[in-house]
Amino acid sequence: MTDHQVVSRAEWQAARDELLQREKEHTRMGDELARQRRELPWVTIEKEYRFDTDDGTRTLAGLFDGRSQLLFYHFMFGPSYEAGCPVNSSMADGLNGARSSQTPEEGCEHPQSPAGCRRDPGNPPLGDRQRARVHPSQVTRQVRELENLGLVEVTADTADKRSCRVTLTSAGSDELQSLTEEGMDRFASFVADWESEEVRMLTCLLQKLQESKAAAAARKRPPPGRHWARQTA
């Protein structure tokens, strides 16, 4: 235990008031630095930058989406990652809410558009949610909804306390089987007029595609940090 000075409440209050003045000076200094930062001179962007987005290629001006300010966030997503960094993912989860409160129609003084950028075109941070066809902020809600419906069971990962395991319940397995059969029936209706050789060729191509995806996934290392691990009962 450290040797710490013990004083009366009056002495403590006097010391606290003195420190409070210094804290206020620190705050005012930070505000002044922020003001000076905002008043830094601007530089004209002459290069025609192009960005890959969910809506296709867009220019830098197009990212503003009619707003006067653009917020960039560096999402940590390494070449070997299969899922985003938990901290960065948490930040990204709140972007939609921030954007909804900063719309030009509501008369905001400086409406803002959030934007995420990446340097490696082969490893998009949004890959997981694109494959799942849900926004990253919806993943946890989707899992919770499935859990409430009794279709999955969420348990802590004993090997990694930061992770959770999502396991299909019996009801979830039945629902998955039902959806699979429904999908197969729809597929059969699509190719009902095809020749048998055409169906065979399509089946072979789909099988080859599945094998290629599995081989590519096997070559990737697991990402660091928290992740969702899926297993079936």
Buried (B, 14 or more C-beta within 10 A) or exposed (E): EEEEEEEEEEEEEEEEEEEEEEEEEEEEEEEEEEEEEEEEEEEEEEEEEEBEBEEEEBEBEBBBBEBEEBBEEEBBBEEEBBBBBBEBBBBBBEBBEEBEEBBEEEEBEEBBBBBBBBEEEEBBBBBBBEEEEEBBBBBBEEBEEBBEEEBBBBEEBEEEEEBBBBBBBEEBBEBEEEEEEEEEEEEEEEEEEEEEEEBEEEEEEEEEEEEEEEEEEEEEEEBBBBBBEEEEE
